[in-house]
């Protein structure tokens, strides 16, 4: 495996951004190189809070993700805030925030 931890997290965030912006809440992230496998992302809302479940296909990829969960969590918080603002603007008929 030649991808670094940063590469893996960036791939997850980038692909999740696209999927979540399209309204998907359950999807697969296909990592590169393909030897890293896939990561399943499930986003749900429970008691007013978002719950993010991340399941890696391979243990080695899971270890890369778990070694920097704090950074990944911050990235998803920012992403969800941005998407929430965008949907609020769209609901009010205003131009989306980019």
C-alpha positions, 0 to 999 in steps of 0.5 A, a space after each residue: 500500500 503506497 497511499 499515506 494517511 493524509 491521502 486516504 482521509 482526503 479521498 474520503 472527504 472529497 468523495 463524501 462531499 460529492 455524495 452528500 451534496 447529491 443528497 446521498 446518506 449511504 454510499 461507498 468511497 472507492 479508494 486509490 490505489 485499489 489495494 486500499 479497498 472501499 469505505 462505506 459511509 452512513 450518515 444518519 440523524 439521531 436526536 438532533 445530532 448527526 451520526 457518521 458510521 465509517 466501515 473500511 473493507 480492509 483492516 489496514 485501511 481502517 487503521 489508517 482512518 482510526 489513527 486520525 479520527 479527530 481530523 476526519 471528524 473536524 472535516 465532516 463537521 465543516 462539510 455538514 455545516 457547509 451543506 446545511 447552510 447550502 440547503 437552508 439557502 436553497 429552501 429559502 430560494 436564495 443562491 447557494 453558498 459555495 
